[in-house]
Amino acid sequence: MSRPRNTKQRQLILEVLRGTTAHPTADWVYQQVRAVLPNVSLGTIYRNLGVLKEQELIQEVRYPGSQARFDGNPEPHYHFFCLNCDRIEDVPLPFCRDAEEAFRQKLPEYEVMGHNTEFFGLCPDCKDLAERREQ
């Protein structure tokens, strides 16, 4: 299968995502790209995010009940989801491929293609706010 050509819009979307650690929504990406390319449509942003995800150049990050967010770092890594403010941060832990091998050993009839481990709770700002409210 041939790779889709790299358009100006797609390259800019990738640059925007690689330039932030905020794990933005498609709408945020749209606003950033639109500042440079005023005629770009939201549909173009969504289509190109899909292509970049298929090409494994970005990740789509989802927590149940929240809208999709995007990560410019395509390498497997873990995320922390704040249950209060919806902030998503990368977790500085090594990615554990041993879990996939352990799964294969226990359940060889399954084909493992990857795994996610999600950490969730309160970010430092929300934790501090909650503690101040309790005092």
N, C-alpha and C positions, 0 to 999 in steps of 0.2 A: 504494500500500500504506500503510495507516495505521500510525503509530508505536505500539508498545506503551505502555500508560500507565506513568507513572513511579511505582512502588510505593515504600513506605517502605524496604523491604529493598534495592531497587535503588539508591535515593538514598544510603543508608548505605554500600553497597559502593563506590559511586563516590567518596564522601567519604574512605573508608579508603584507596583507591588513590591519590587525589590528595594525600593527606596523607603519603605516603612516597615515597622515591626508591629503595627497596630491590627493586622488581620481585618482589613476593611470589608465593608459590604460592596456589592456591585454599584449601588447608588453613589457611594463615596468615590469609588474609582471613576465613575462617570463624571462627577464634578471635577476631579483632577484632570482627566483627559480633555474634558470640554474647555478648560482654561487654555489649553494649547491648540486644540482642534474644535472650534466652536460649532461646527456642523455635524459632529459625531452624534449618533443616536444611542439611546439606552439599549435598544435591540442589538446594535453593533457591539456594545460592551459585553452584553450577555453572551452573544455568539462567540466572541473572541475569548472570553473567559473559559467557555466550554472547550474551545480548541486548545488553549494553553494547558488546560487540565488533562485533556486526552493525550497531549504531547508530553505530559508529565514534567512540565516546566513550572507549574504552580500546584498548590493543593487547595481543595475546597474543604473548609472546616465547618462542621455543623455540631451544634449541641441541640438536643431535642427541645422543641418549642421556640427556637430562635432562628433568625434568617441566616442564610448561607453567608459565610465570610471567606476571604481568600488570603492565602499565604504565599508570598513570593519565594519562599524557601522550599524547594521540591524534595529535599532529603527527608527520609523518615525521621520524625521527632515527635515528642509529646507536647501536649498543650494543657494549659490550666484555664478553666472557664469560671469567671466570677458569676455567681448566681444572683448577685444584686445589680451590678452595673453592666453586665454582658461583656466585660473586658475579656480578651483572650490573649494569653501570653505564652511564649515558648517556654518549655521547662528544660533547664540545663542539665538533663540527665542523659547518659548514653542510651541509645535505642537498643532494646534487648531483642536481638534476633534469636536468642536461645529459646524464647517462648514459642516461636514458630516451630523450631526443631522438636521441642518437647511435645507439642501438639501432634506433629507428624508421627512421632514415636508411639503415642498413645492411641491415635486414631488414623492409622495409615490409609484407610479407605476414603478419607477426605483429601481434597487438594487445597492446601493453604496458599493463599496469594498475598497475604499480608496481615497485619493486625493493628488495632488502635488501642491505646490505653488512654483514658481520659481522666484528668484530675479536675475536681471542681470544688468550689467553696467560696470564700470571700477573699478578694484581693486585699493588699495591705490598707488601701484607702477606705474600703468598705468595712473592713475589720475594725479599724480605728474609729470610724463613725459609729459603728454598732456598740463598741465599748464605751464611747463617750455618752451615748444615749442611756446606757445601763447605769451610769454613775449618778 
